Amino acid sequence: MMNSFFSTGRARRAACVTVAALAAWASQSAFADASPHALSFDYDHQDAWHIESGTSQSPIDIRSAEAVSAVHWKDESGRIVVHVTQTDAAVIDNGHTIEVLPQQASATIRGRRFTMLQAHFHAPAEHTIDGARYPVEGHFVFRAQDGRLAVVAVVYRQGDANSQFGQIVSAARRGVQTPLLGLDLTKLLPADTDSYYHYLGSLTTPPLSENVEWYVLTEPMTLSAADIAAFTQRYASNARRTQPLNGRPVIRHSGESAERAAPLDPAAD
């Protein structure tokens, strides 16, 4: 009985140390560097946003019939592989969205290694597919060693509950980074990450910097009506309007070994 008591005490102390260490990491993380959402702007006055560059802005309306099918060469990979899917993280309601900052996460995107900076969410979805808009869109922001940014976008339709999304929303506090133990990215990303629309665009919030690689996954995830309501009670309209394509190609990757994904249907259960 005594040994059991001391073992339980050691376990509790270890858990406290883990939470304290994560809290210290969260308070020291490069939040402003990782996210344009740290800037001040207003979604109700998007016309006043200053565009640093020019004609390659995001989000866009993706026209599936006009997307060009990707050609995969033998020495080129079109895959998106997330290497670290479970990690501790910090969550913050930054006044524009709910943002997740993982302690450690990385991916190989089309043969190049990227570190995950953060993930955040928009309601309704920022990208539209053939004019149709999903209730929520998640952006998983990655940066390569040379500074190049890549954003993997996931659309969420109403359906089954998503426990990880619910935990993130529940943990978020305005202006405070709250530790989140055991973030599981597999619950936020679809099983098929190799089927996507790819184009070159920009950040969707000021400073709206361009030369950002976008990968809009074709397989949607689900959120329950309660999940969606919990987020939209905070942010019911934090989506930028779609921008002109201006002749940019949109390339559709259907996976190197997977069958061609079915068209997205926001109304599907």
Rosetta blueprint (number, residue, H / E / L):
1 M L
2 M H
3 N H
4 S H
5 F H
6 F H
7 S H
8 T H
9 G H
10 R H
11 A H
12 R H
13 R H
14 A H
15 A H
16 C H
17 V H
18 T H
19 V H
20 A H
21 A H
22 L H
23 A H
24 A H
25 W H
26 A H
27 S H
28 Q H
29 S L
30 A L
31 F H
32 A H
33 D H
34 A H
35 S L
36 P H
37 H H
38 A H
39 L L
40 S L
41 F L
42 D L
43 Y H
44 D H
45 H H
46 Q H
47 D H
48 A H
49 W L
50 H L
51 I L
52 E L
53 S L
54 G L
55 T L
56 S L
57 Q L
58 S L
59 P L
60 I L
61 D E
62 I E
63 R L
64 S H
65 A H
66 E H
67 A L
68 V E
69 S E
70 A L
71 V L
72 H L
73 W L
74 K L
75 D L
76 E L
77 S L
78 G L
79 R L
80 I E
81 V E
82 V E
83 H L
84 V L
85 T L
86 Q E
87 T E
88 D E
89 A E
90 A E
91 V E
92 I E
93 D E
94 N L
95 G L
96 H L
97 T L
98 I E
99 E E
100 V E
101 L E
102 P E
103 Q L
104 Q L
105 A L
106 S E
107 A E
108 T E
109 I E
110 R L
111 G L
112 R E
113 R E
114 F E
115 T E
116 M E
117 L E
118 Q E
119 A E
120 H E
121 F E
122 H E
123 A L
124 P L
125 A L
126 E L
127 H L
128 T E
129 I E
130 D L
131 G L
132 A E
133 R L
134 Y L
135 P L
136 V E
137 E E
138 G E
139 H E
140 F E
141 V E
142 F E
143 R E
144 A E
145 Q L
146 D L
147 G L
148 R L
149 L E
150 A E
151 V E
152 V E
153 A E
154 V E
155 V E
156 Y E
157 R E
158 Q E
159 G L
160 D L
161 A L
162 N L
163 S H
164 Q H
165 F H
166 G H
167 Q H
168 I H
169 V H
170 S H
171 A H
172 A L
173 R E
174 R E
175 G L
176 V E
177 Q L
178 T E
179 P E
180 L E
181 L E
182 G E
183 L E
184 D E
185 L H
186 T H
187 K H
188 L L
189 L L
190 P L
191 A L
192 D L
193 T L
194 D L
195 S E
196 Y E
197 Y E
198 H E
199 Y E
200 L E
201 G E
202 S E
203 L L
204 T L
205 T L
206 P L
207 P L
208 L L
209 S L
210 E E
211 N E
212 V E
213 E E
214 W E
215 Y E
216 V E
217 L E
218 T L
219 E L
220 P L
221 M E
222 T E
223 L E
224 S L
225 A H
226 A H
227 D H
228 I H
229 A H
230 A H
231 F H
232 T H
233 Q L
234 R L
235 Y L
236 A L
237 S L
238 N L
239 A L
240 R L
241 R L
242 T L
243 Q L
244 P L
245 L L
246 N L
247 G L
248 R L
249 P L
250 V L
251 I E
252 R E
253 H E
254 S E
255 G L
256 E L
257 S L
258 A L
259 E L
260 R L
261 A L
262 A L
263 P L
264 L L
265 D L
266 P L
267 A L
268 A L
269 D L
